Amino acid sequence: MPEGHTIHRHARDQRRLMQGKALAVSSPQGRFERADTLDGRRLLDVEAWGKHLVYVFEGPEPRRVHVHLGLFGKFRRHKVPAPPPRTTCRMRLVSETHAIDLVGPTACELMDEAALARLLARLGPDPLRDDADRAAALARLKRTRASIGAALLDQSVLAGVGNVYRAEALYACGIHPDVGAASVPGAVLERLWDTLVAMLRRGVREGRIVTAVEFAKGEKRRRVPRREAFVVYGRRACRRCESPVRRWLVRQRWAYACETCQPPPSTSS
Ligand SMILES: [Zn+2]
């Protein structure tokens, strides 16, 4: 599933192409109901909250489109004239210059202001948003009874963090994924939040996740092969100390840790 940096990058790219323009809006597949009610309206903004995208159109409610890519959703971009849409295209947006096709999302639906408020109430702070409230995020981590590894993937605690950032940010802060979130000292949680902000922002800038930055600097980082991009994620040995990396399921996703660099709870408490 795409992590938050991918969604923010889609929002940024689509704003650049289509913000302020009147768009032709359609659902070639037909499963985005009432898509035609937005047809011809001006797109005011594309916003990202965690893994959710929200398009805001000018005019009467409902004037928002909520998109969640899920595991299989994808965008395809074309220059106008665009090829005919595939029959699986859930939503097509067309400006005078570009077309964007959305295929295979988990959600693509009209949304009014009240529904947006309900969605946002379910989401924790998103480290990539300028208006994110760090104190509120840390309070949510302190309140949960889950392990820190489980809490980071809970979108109602923090929005936008996925499996790779979980593994790499916990590693960078020396925190074992099984440590109870509430037992992590406040100063360490602050550092974890700041680490996530920096890692996610770099991901938006570079369009991919490279967290082993001390091993791959500057321009070279863009070409670093995937297996060398991480310190523990997907690895057999820790990039720094070469101890074996342990892999186990936390919240149904593989967690990775170097138990030399990230002491397990029994030895660290
Ligand atoms: Zn290590």
Boltz pocket constraint, residues with backbone or C-beta under 6 A from the ligand:
constraints:
  - pocket:
      binder: B
      contacts: [[A, 238], [A, 239], [A, 240], [A, 241], [A, 242], [A, 243], [A, 258], [A, 259], [A, 260], [A, 261], [A, 262]]
      max_distance: 6.0
